[in-house]
Amino acid sequence: MLIDAHQHFWRYSPKTHGWITDDMAKIRRDFLPADLDPELAANEVCGTVAVQADQSEHETRFLLDLAECTNTILGVVGWVDLRAHDLCQRLEHYSQFESLVGFRHFVQAEADDRFLLREDFLRGIAHLGRHGFTYDILIYPRQLAAAVAFVEKFPAQRFVIDHLAKPDIRGGSEFDAWRDGMRALGLHPNVYCKASGMVTEADWEHWKPTDFARYLDVVFDAFGANRVMFGSDWPVCLVAASYAQVVGALEEYARKLSPADRGKVFFANAARFYGLEMPTHGFAAQG
């Protein structure tokens, strides 16, 4: 069995999902649990972590509502304004939802590459731990230096790097700088990494699993098999690959790992990091 530690749902809106560009037109539609459940069953995925794709509390509520009626959603990574003056009250409110495991912000879209180090943002992050919430770090390689300084400030906070910090797999540029940044992050035992989003950073039409090997080598060397977890990034991945192809690409690399380490990467690490409760029945969405 697998856990998919990173996927999305949405009811498509051109205004809300403006990041879906013309060359991604095939995902300009609704994607809901009924669309994903057949893929989960076909690939022996027992459940997922649904991650926000819009920066609003409406998005968080939308995902929590889906989780209430979908037994394959094991956890939700939502959004809340971590800089808000009433953050403590908002976190207290969200602490009542068992499926809400953490939060994320589109740091990659911020013009300031040192956004993570803003004083108001740091104050917000400092409040997550008291409720047991995790934080997903969504950045580009140019923001890695700030991310390293950021995690150094919170040695007890659980962090995970989304999508390997989006290295340039297609062009291969700035590999050394990306590698050094990932190694620096990996020195912190509270920081994990998602082996996700790789196909969309590669050549969408001509990628092959071996394209990811040197990037995964860095990640596994930096974080070890105890702190890497599989994520599909469905349905975003569909611009470049099917769900099965995404699973297969990481499985091909993971052949070099021991069976125990493969179990960690595809299941146990996500369960431990997010504190997930395993489903007791079925793949089908309820309701």
Sequence and secondary structure as in RCSB ss.txt:
>XXXX:A:sequence
MLIDAHQHFWRYSPKTHGWITDDMAKIRRDFLPADLDPELAANEVCGTVAVQADQSEHETRFLLDLAECTNTILG
VVGWVDLRAHDLCQRLEHYSQFESLVGFRHFVQAEADDRFLLREDFLRGIAHLGRHGFTYDILIYPRQLAAAVAF
VEKFPAQRFVIDHLAKPDIRGGSEFDAWRDGMRALGLHPNVYCKASGMVTEADWEHWKPTDFARYLDVVFDAFGA
NRVMFGSDWPVCLVAASYAQVVGALEEYARKLSPADRGKVFFANAARFYGLEMPTHGFAAQG
>XXXX:A:secstr
 EEEEEE  B   TTTTTTS GGGGGG S B HHHHHHHHHHTTEEEEEEE SSSSHHHHHHHHHHHHT TTEEE
EEE   TT TTHHHHHHHHTT TTEEEEEE GGG S TTGGG HHHHHHHTTTGGGT EEEE   GGGHHHHHHH
HHT TTS EEEGGGG   TTT TTHHHHHHHHHHHHTSTTEEEEE SHHHHS TTT  GGGGHHHHHHHHHHH G
GGEEE   BTGGGGT  HHHHHHHHHHHHTTS HHHHHIIIIIHHHHHHT    SS SS   
